[in-house]
Amino acid sequence: MAAVEAKTKNAWAKELTLVVSFSGWGLHIITATVSSYSKYATMINKAAPYNYPNREMPGKPSNRESLPALKL
């Protein structure tokens, strides 16, 4: 543990920008995994399918020719 502390102090003294950016990145990863948003986003993603069994999405035209705006 003392070696990690010594390396951190040395890096803080020499490369402050890198230490701060890695600390911010690590904090972002930790808070993103434990936030309530990711809990509910995971629940929604499990409930809603990403793809449809017959490869057709309801409400989406199957080809460009069926779009009325392109028939001008």
N, C-alpha and C positions, 0 to 999 in steps of 0.2 A: 504494500500500500504506500509505503514511503517513496518507492521508486516512481510510482504513478504521480504522486504529489510533486516530486522533484521535476519530473518531465513536464508536468502542467505549468509549474512556475517558470521553468526555463522557456517553454513555448510562449507563455504569456508575455515574458520580457522581450523575446525576440520577434515573434510574429503575432501581434495582437489581432490583426485583421482575420487571420486564419482561425485563431482560437474562438473569436466571437462568432464567426460565420458557422463553424462546426457546432458551437454551443446552441446557436439559434436553430440550426437544422435539427439537431437532436431533440430540442425542446418541442419543435413542431411535430416531429414523428411521434413523440410520446403523447402529446396532448391530442393528436388526431386519432390515435388508437383508443383512447379512453373517453373521448367526448360522447355526449348523448346523441349528437348528430350522426356519428358513424354507427351507433347502435340502431337507430331508426332507419338509416339508409340501408343497412344490411338486412333488416326485417323486410323492407319494401322490395329490395332486389330478390329476396328469396320468394316473395309472393307473386311478383310480376314476371312473366316469362320474357326472355330476351329475344327468342325466336319462336315462330309459329310452326306447328307441325307440318302444314302444307305449303310452307314458304310464301304465303300470301299475307300481307298485312292489311287488315280492314281499314278502309278509308284512304288508302294510298293507290293511285292509279298504277296499273300494271305496266304501261308503256307511255312514252312521251306523246304519241299521237292522240291519246285520249284526253289530253289536257286542252280545255277550251281556249285558254289564252294563247296557245301556239297556233291556232287555226285562223289567224287573222289574214 
